[in-house]
Amino acid sequence: MEILQTSENALSHSSVTAVINAPFEKVNIADWLLNLPDAEYQRCSTQHIGAAISTTFDGEPVSLNVETIGDALMVQHYVATVYRPDYCRMLSVSDSITKNGRTKVQVLWELKASKIDDNTTLYTNEIHATATPEMFEYMKEHGIELASAAASRQAASDAHNHEETPNFAKSIENKALTGKYNQPF
């Protein structure tokens, strides 16, 4: 069940945009994301370790992503709750592994495309991280205040998002124009 983000549980919120030099009608974020090869995911950020596509027991698409965010190794289990050419809403209860141990964080990842003009599309990569009850226990055990955890996560998430978003946009652009991954950025 999704945890709604509030000021009492928010860890981070980052939204970064980039221009896709392809017509909006040719952009298909769902097709790009739900067929994304591991190597293409890895080349979109120095912090990306691996990715794969799977399904839930109910057949919903899942994007499995392994990456580092700050000092945490993150194993994301993104279930596609909405997946359209112009919008994907991916929700994960992610494993966060640090030197202090392992916990869970909810991550909402939204990928959006909107038309700028006949030849360009705006891509928005938006990420919300929310503390889970398990994470609150973890923070209590380690004497970590929410404000401190949120400040660290916000800085790390925003830096990560600023690196990956232009590369995601270029990869989506390449897929829209050539139908292929592994094209020059």
C-alpha positions in Angstrom: 0.0 0.0 0.0 1.4 3.4 -1.0 2.5 5.8 1.7 1.4 9.3 1.0 4.3 11.7 1.4 3.9 14.4 4.1 6.2 16.7 5.9 6.4 14.1 8.7 7.8 11.4 6.4 9.4 13.1 3.4 13.0 12.3 2.7 13.4 14.0 -0.7 11.7 15.3 -3.8 13.7 16.1 -6.9 12.3 17.2 -10.3 14.6 17.7 -13.3 13.8 18.4 -16.9 15.6 18.0 -20.2 14.6 18.6 -23.8 14.1 15.6 -26.1 14.8 16.6 -29.7 12.0 14.5 -31.2 8.3 15.1 -31.8 6.0 14.3 -28.9 4.1 11.9 -31.1 7.2 9.7 -31.5 8.1 9.6 -27.8 7.0 6.5 -25.9 8.4 6.5 -22.4 6.6 3.3 -21.4 8.1 1.4 -24.3 11.5 2.9 -23.6 11.5 2.2 -19.9 9.9 -1.3 -20.0 12.3 -2.5 -22.6 15.4 -0.7 -21.3 18.5 -2.9 -21.7 20.8 -3.2 -18.6 23.7 -1.6 -20.5 21.6 1.4 -21.5 20.5 2.0 -17.9 24.1 1.7 -16.7 25.4 4.3 -19.2 22.8 6.9 -18.1 24.5 7.5 -14.7 27.9 6.6 -13.1 25.8 5.5 -10.1 23.7 3.0 -12.1 24.8 -0.6 -11.4 22.2 -2.7 -13.1 18.6 -3.0 -14.3 16.1 -5.6 -15.5 12.5 -6.0 -16.3 10.1 -8.4 -14.5 6.5 -8.6 -13.4 4.4 -8.8 -10.3 2.4 -12.0 -9.6 -0.5 -10.1 -11.2 1.4 -9.4 -14.4 2.1 -5.7 -13.8 5.5 -4.6 -15.2 8.4 -4.1 -12.8 11.6 -2.2 -13.4 14.4 -3.5 -11.1 17.1 -1.0 -10.7 20.3 -1.2 -8.6 22.1 2.1 -8.0 23.8 4.1 -5.4 22.2 7.3 -4.0 24.8 9.0 -1.8 26.2 6.4 0.5 23.3 4.0 0.1 23.1 1.0 -2.2 19.6 1.0 -3.5 17.7 -2.0 -4.9 14.6 -0.5 -6.5 11.5 -2.7 -7.2 9.5 -0.2 -9.3 5.9 -1.5 -10.1 4.5 0.4 -13.1 1.1 1.7 -11.7 0.6 3.8 -14.8 2.5 3.3 -18.1 1.6 5.3 -21.2 3.7 6.9 -23.9 3.7 10.2 -22.2 3.7 9.2 -18.5 5.0 6.4 -16.3 4.3 6.2 -12.6 6.6 3.8 -10.9 6.3 2.9 -7.2 8.9 1.0 -5.2 9.4 -0.2 -1.7 13.2 -0.1 -2.1 16.0 -1.7 -0.2 18.5 0.8 1.1 21.8 -0.7 2.3 24.4 1.4 4.1 27.3 0.7 6.4 24.8 0.8 9.3 22.6 -1.9 7.8 19.5 -2.4 5.7 16.1 -0.7 5.7 13.2 0.1 3.3 12.3 3.4 1.7 9.3 4.1 -0.6 10.3 5.7 -3.9 7.9 7.2 -6.3 9.4 7.8 -9.8 7.5 9.7 -12.3 8.6 10.0 -16.0 6.7 12.6 -18.0 6.7 13.9 -21.6 5.0 17.0 -22.7 4.9 18.7 -26.1 7.0 21.8 -26.5 6.5 22.3 -30.3 6.3 20.1 -33.4 10.0 19.0 -33.1 10.7 19.0 -29.3 9.4 17.4 -26.2 10.0 18.2 -22.5 11.1 15.3 -20.4 10.5 15.5 -16.6 12.2 13.0 -14.2 10.6 13.4 -10.8 11.5 11.3 -7.7 9.9 11.3 -4.2 11.5 9.3 -1.4 9.4 8.6 1.7 10.3 7.0 5.0 8.6 3.7 5.7 7.7 2.5 9.2 10.8 0.2 8.9 13.0 3.2 8.1 11.7 5.1 11.1 12.7 2.1 13.3 16.1 2.1 11.6 16.6 5.8 12.2 15.5 5.4 15.9 18.0 2.5 16.4 20.8 4.6 14.9 19.9 7.9 16.5 19.2 9.6 13.2 16.7 12.5 13.1 14.4 12.7 10.1 15.7 16.2 9.3 19.2 15.0 9.0 18.3 11.9 6.9 16.1 14.1 4.7 18.9 16.7 4.1 21.4 13.9 3.1 18.9 12.1 0.9 17.7 15.4 -0.7 21.3 16.4 -1.7 22.2 12.9 -3.0 18.9 12.4 -4.8 19.0 15.8 -6.5 22.6 15.3 -7.6 21.8 11.8 -9.0 18.7 13.1 -10.8 20.7 16.0 -12.4 23.1 13.4 -13.8 20.7 10.8 -15.1 17.9 13.0 -16.5 19.7 14.5 -19.5 21.0 11.0 -20.4 17.6 9.5 -20.0 16.2 12.2 -22.3 18.9 11.5 -24.9 18.2 7.8 -24.7 14.5 8.3 -25.1 15.2 10.6 -28.0 17.4 8.0 -29.7 14.7 5.3 -29.2 12.1 7.7 -30.6 14.1 8.6 -33.7 15.9 5.3 -34.5 14.0 2.7 -32.6 17.3 1.6 -31.0 19.2 1.9 -27.8 23.0 2.3 -27.6 23.2 5.3 -29.8 25.6 8.2 -29.2 24.6 10.7 -26.5 
